[in-house]
Amino acid sequence: MLNTDAHNPMVKNKMSPDEFIRNNRGIDDGKDLPEEYMRTLYERILRKEIKMKENDLAPQQTQSMNSNRIPGLDNILNIVIRKRGDQLMETSDDLIRHIQEQFKEKARKSESVYYAATDVVILRFMIEACWAPMLAAFSVPLDQSDDEVVISHCLEGFRCAIHVTAVMSMKTHRDAFVTSLAKFTSLHSAADIKQKNIDAIKAIISIADEDGNYLQEAWEHVLTCVSRFEHLHLLGEGAPPDATFFAIQQNELDKSRQAKSSMLPVLKRRGPGQMQHAAAAARRGSYDSAGVGGHASGAVTSEQMSNLISNLHMLEQVGISEMNRIFMQSQKLNSEAIIDFVKALCKVSTEELRSTLDPRVFSLTKIVEIAHYNMNRIRLVWSSIWHVLADFFVTIGCSENLSIAIFAMDSLRQLAMKFLDREELANYNFQNEFMKPFVDVMRKSRAVEIRELIIRCVSQMVLSRVNNVKSGWKSMFMVFTTASYDEHKI
């Protein structure tokens, strides 16, 4: 526009530098370009008119002259006989060579300036164009190859791709890479674990440690892997699963033991814990179908069980302390990331407890831990964290499985005792907010045992923390009031 305005004799009122700068405000992604740069550009265009070279106009003129010819005939002739020298039409190779020479000539000029990109948003367009081929390039070799160098490069590619997409808040692309890497851990199918799957687990831990502030919803996949790893780790040690501590009818246990012992002759010398509970891990199929505490059906062969036991020992390469560090480091997450972390952990715990045959409390215990680790955060952040946890405890406290509900209420009691150790600031009612889950469960639960447990928990808190209770009295009296209207004698 400036070129036409400055060099067209028909334009009487020429554009001034200030008008040129004003017309180009906000063109740099909503920001203004430097005024010095704009004035330099104005002067350059004013001194030298922008013109197309004659060689650039020749093909257009030739095309207009040949517009009356038979369509496509010249193209065919150009393919068979290349026109050179006496004709103006150039081949694609000559055109590319000519452009390269022009770039080299401009680069040799002293006035040429290289402008470095300082805004990372430019990278977003590159990722959007190539993320799918990158995902395929990392996934296919990782799936098909056992070469250590290839596997190392693929896992490093996953880590870098997740870092870039996470930092730039490209949620769909980030989740695609995280989900694919989580599947390559094979923790959902322990009988198929190889060394490259162990390396994938280590990559997941590294991503959680380095990019935790940017994972957002992808935390769910990371914590699911942690939950499955812990389950297999206990299985490798021969420890019984959490389900043995819950109220399950004795006849169902006997049937389960008979069925598993008949299928697992290979494991009889491996210990009672492995012999009774390894079949469920071997039967798990896809990453999504079974979930954390899944119980896929199907027969288990002796070969599968033999592979499972040998693979469980491979998991010792990943220390359980490395997994626990993910939860300890939660106190270093920023105020937004910790909310995403807590939401994901609650979701994983809900999936663990949902199973009727194999409920697990691993994530529930970790919820108590991370709540304790993060109690020292500023009140506003802690209030947001507790808003998520309160809804979770109310849901689990009203569970139909009485043992799970009791475990949840006892976990809530532990947190409440720790919270009441802290002195409440004046004009704040965080104690009341903290105690509300007891009131909600007291009103909603139909189990007399749960209501009795809540009365005992609140009574214990009154006796041991009476000097620290302030706004919490309101919720405590609401619990006692609800109990007074109960039809059962508590």
ZINORBEL-V852942 format. One record per helix or strand of 3 or more residues. SS is the DSSP state (A for helix, B for strand). FROM is the first residue (numbers start at 1). TO is the last residue. Records with the same first field share a line. If there is no record, write none. Layout:
# ZINORBEL-V852942
SS->FROM-TO / FROM-TO
This chain:
# ZINORBEL-V852942
A->2-7 / 17-23 / 35-47 / 54-65 / 73-80 / 92-108 / 121-144 / 148-167 / 171-183 / 190-192 / 195-210 / 212-214 / 216-236 / 242-245 / 250-263 / 265-267 / 272-283 / 302-317 / 320-332 / 335-354 / 362-373 / 379-397 / 402-420 / 430-444 / 448-465 / 472-484
